[in-house]
Amino acid sequence: MRQVKDQLGNVHEFGKVPSRIISLVPSLTELLVDLGLEKELIGITKFCVHPKYLQDQKTIIGGTKNVHSKKVIDLQPEFILSSKEENTRRTIDQLPDVPIYVSDIWDIQELKKVVVDLGIIFGVEDRANKLIRDLDALVKALQKKVVKKQSCLYLIWKDPYMVAGSDTFINEMLQLIGCENAIKKWGDKGKRYPILEVEDIIELNPDHIFLSSEPFPFAEKHMAELAAVTPSKIRLIDGEAFSWYGTGILRQKDYLEALTQELHLARR
């Protein structure tokens, strides 16, 4: 009997290895594939775009917050992978009575816990351990390139400007590349994704302003708008490298290392 506790504390027991999986979490769909469970994966959301070919091979069961419960039921899953942040309680309550593992990943340690748990559930501990080692290696590689902590704001939206707070996976990735989240000065204003006025950004005066490629598609014209009012260094950032909290960050290793080195070489 295999037993794991998900990240909300729900205990799941498995007398046999589940063979029909549905993923409601784009970031963790990649993890399932990395664990060698692609054949067992039968349903995904329309936002599960990595690996890209899955969209043509698996049943699309809706979005992360508007799951078509009938499609899920018809697929007769034996295991469903979900997320506290991306899937609503109403969505979960409408799903069939099968083990539903709820993830809640804010940092690398929590990601590693999910990797370990899925390794146990599906009997792929060796693959899981390999991924853990790769994640540890990524962390060490980035830490080696950090010279001195620099302050930053990571913008995810415009009109109004919204930034990533300190209790997000984005914040964890910022820490890894040697950037301190400037919004911490204000205690995150009580939100995970605080809203800021231009005047707030000017007052915080971070060393760097990062404009993410998602969910708002920031572009060079938005860089120019901020450059006109703040001396901060502004750059466009690949949002997937910072907000997709699965093992997909391993494929962003070269990008993250190059970015970290560039930030800290410029600091010297």
C-alpha positions in Angstrom: 0.0 0.0 0.0 1.5 3.3 -1.1 0.5 6.4 1.0 1.3 10.1 0.4 0.0 13.4 1.9 -0.6 16.1 -0.6 0.2 19.8 0.0 -3.1 20.5 1.6 -2.6 17.7 4.0 -5.0 15.2 2.3 -3.9 11.6 2.7 -4.1 9.4 -0.3 -3.6 5.6 -0.3 -3.0 3.5 -3.4 -3.4 -0.3 -3.5 -2.2 -0.3 -7.1 -0.4 2.1 -9.4 -2.9 4.4 -11.1 -2.9 4.0 -14.8 -5.2 6.8 -16.1 -4.1 10.3 -15.2 -5.7 13.7 -15.7 -3.6 16.9 -15.2 -5.3 20.2 -14.4 -2.0 22.0 -13.9 0.0 23.1 -17.0 3.3 23.3 -15.1 2.9 19.8 -13.6 1.9 18.2 -16.9 5.5 18.7 -17.9 6.5 17.0 -14.6 4.4 13.9 -15.4 6.0 13.6 -18.8 9.5 14.0 -17.2 8.6 11.1 -14.8 7.9 8.9 -17.9 4.1 8.9 -17.4 3.1 10.3 -20.8 1.2 7.1 -21.8 -0.8 7.1 -18.5 -1.7 10.8 -19.1 -5.2 10.8 -20.7 -6.5 14.3 -20.1 -5.1 17.8 -20.0 -6.2 21.4 -20.0 -6.1 23.7 -23.0 -3.2 25.6 -21.2 -1.0 22.4 -21.0 1.1 23.5 -24.0 4.3 21.7 -23.0 5.3 19.4 -24.6 3.4 20.9 -27.5 2.4 17.6 -29.1 0.3 16.6 -26.2 -2.5 18.9 -27.4 -3.0 16.7 -30.4 -2.7 13.4 -28.5 -4.6 13.9 -25.3 -8.2 14.8 -24.5 -8.7 18.5 -23.7 -10.9 18.8 -20.6 -11.3 22.6 -20.6 -9.3 25.3 -18.8 -7.8 25.3 -15.3 -10.8 27.0 -13.8 -13.6 25.9 -16.2 -13.0 22.1 -16.3 -15.7 20.2 -18.2 -16.6 17.7 -15.5 -18.5 15.4 -17.8 -15.4 15.0 -20.0 -13.4 14.1 -17.0 -16.0 11.5 -15.8 -16.2 10.0 -19.3 -12.4 9.5 -19.3 -12.7 7.3 -16.1 -9.5 8.6 -14.5 -7.8 6.9 -11.6 -5.8 9.9 -10.5 -6.2 13.7 -10.9 -3.4 16.2 -10.4 -4.6 19.7 -9.3 -3.4 23.0 -7.9 -4.7 25.1 -5.0 -3.9 28.3 -6.9 -5.0 27.3 -10.4 -8.1 25.2 -9.7 -11.1 26.3 -7.7 -12.7 24.4 -5.0 -15.9 24.3 -7.0 -14.0 22.6 -9.9 -12.6 20.0 -7.5 -16.0 19.2 -6.0 -17.4 18.4 -9.4 -14.8 15.8 -10.3 -15.3 12.1 -9.9 -14.5 10.3 -6.6 -10.9 9.4 -7.3 -7.6 10.4 -5.6 -7.1 14.1 -6.3 -3.7 15.3 -5.4 -3.7 19.1 -4.6 -0.4 20.8 -5.1 0.6 24.2 -3.6 4.0 25.1 -4.8 5.6 28.3 -3.7 9.3 27.3 -3.7 11.8 24.7 -4.9 11.4 22.6 -1.7 7.6 22.3 -2.3 8.3 21.4 -5.9 10.7 18.7 -4.8 8.0 17.3 -2.4 5.5 16.9 -5.3 8.2 15.2 -7.4 8.9 12.7 -4.5 5.2 12.1 -3.9 4.4 11.4 -7.6 7.5 9.1 -7.7 6.0 7.1 -4.8 2.5 7.0 -6.2 3.5 5.8 -9.6 6.5 3.7 -8.7 9.0 5.8 -10.5 11.2 6.7 -7.6 14.4 6.5 -9.7 13.2 9.0 -12.2 12.0 11.3 -9.4 15.3 11.1 -7.6 17.1 12.1 -10.9 14.8 15.1 -11.2 15.6 16.1 -7.6 19.3 15.9 -8.3 18.8 18.1 -11.4 16.9 20.7 -9.5 19.6 20.8 -6.8 22.2 21.2 -9.5 20.2 24.1 -11.1 20.0 25.9 -7.7 23.7 25.5 -7.1 24.6 26.7 -10.6 22.6 29.9 -10.2 23.9 30.6 -6.7 27.5 30.4 -7.9 26.8 33.3 -10.3 25.3 35.6 -7.6 27.7 38.3 -6.5 25.5 40.6 -4.5 21.8 40.8 -3.9 20.0 43.4 -6.0 16.5 44.8 -5.7 13.8 44.2 -8.3 10.2 44.4 -9.1 8.6 41.7 -11.3 5.6 43.1 -13.2 3.0 40.6 -14.4 0.2 43.1 -15.6 -0.4 46.6 -16.9 -3.4 48.9 -16.4 -3.1 48.6 -13.5 0.5 47.5 -12.8 0.6 44.3 -10.8 3.7 42.8 -9.3 4.6 39.4 -7.9 4.6 39.3 -4.1 7.0 37.5 -1.8 4.8 34.4 -1.3 4.9 33.3 -5.0 7.1 30.9 -6.9 8.2 33.9 -9.0 9.7 35.4 -5.8 11.6 32.1 -5.2 13.1 32.3 -8.7 14.1 35.9 -8.2 15.9 34.9 -5.0 17.8 32.2 -6.9 19.2 34.7 -9.4 20.2 37.1 -6.6 17.3 39.6 -6.7 15.5 40.8 -3.6 11.8 41.6 -4.2 11.5 45.3 -3.6 7.8 45.0 -2.7 8.8 43.4 0.6 9.5 46.9 1.9 5.8 47.4 2.0 4.9 43.9 3.3 3.4 43.0 -0.1 0.6 45.4 0.6 -1.3 42.4 2.0 -1.6 40.6 -1.4 0.2 38.0 -3.4 0.0 40.2 -6.5 -0.1 43.8 -5.3 -1.3 46.7 -7.5 1.1 49.6 -7.9 0.8 53.1 -9.3 3.7 54.5 -11.3 4.4 56.7 -8.3 4.8 53.6 -6.1 7.3 52.1 -8.6 9.3 55.4 -8.5 9.3 55.4 -4.7 10.5 51.8 -4.4 13.3 52.6 -6.8 14.5 49.0 -7.5 17.7 48.3 -9.2 15.8 46.3 -11.8 12.3 46.2 -13.2 11.4 42.9 -14.9 8.5 42.9 -17.4 7.2 39.4 -17.8 6.1 37.9 -21.1 3.0 36.5 -19.4 0.2 36.8 -18.4 0.4 40.3 -19.8 2.6 40.4 -23.0 5.0 43.2 -22.1 7.0 44.6 -25.0 9.7 47.2 -25.8 7.1 50.0 -25.9 6.3 49.3 -22.3 10.0 49.4 -21.4 10.2 52.9 -22.9 7.2 54.1 -20.9 8.9 53.1 -17.6 12.3 54.2 -18.7 10.9 57.7 -19.0 10.0 57.9 -15.3 12.5 55.7 -13.5 16.3 55.2 -13.5 15.8 51.4 -12.8 17.3 49.0 -15.4 14.4 47.5 -17.3 14.3 44.3 -19.2 11.8 41.8 -20.7 11.7 38.5 -19.0 10.6 35.0 -20.1 7.6 34.4 -17.8 7.7 30.7 -18.1 11.2 30.6 -16.6 9.9 32.3 -13.4 6.2 31.3 -13.0 6.0 27.8 -14.4 6.8 25.9 -11.2 7.3 22.4 -12.5 10.4 20.7 -13.8 10.1 22.8 -17.0 12.5 25.2 -15.2 15.3 22.6 -15.9 14.9 23.3 -19.6 15.3 27.0 -18.8 18.7 26.4 -17.2 20.8 28.1 -19.9 18.5 31.1 -20.0 18.5 31.5 -16.2 22.3 31.1 -15.9 22.9 33.6 -18.7 20.5 36.1 -17.1 22.0 35.7 -13.6 25.5 36.2 -15.0 24.5 39.2 -17.0 22.9 40.9 -14.0 25.9 40.4 -11.8 28.6 41.2 -14.3 26.8 44.5 -14.8 27.0 45.0 -11.1 30.7 44.6 -10.8 
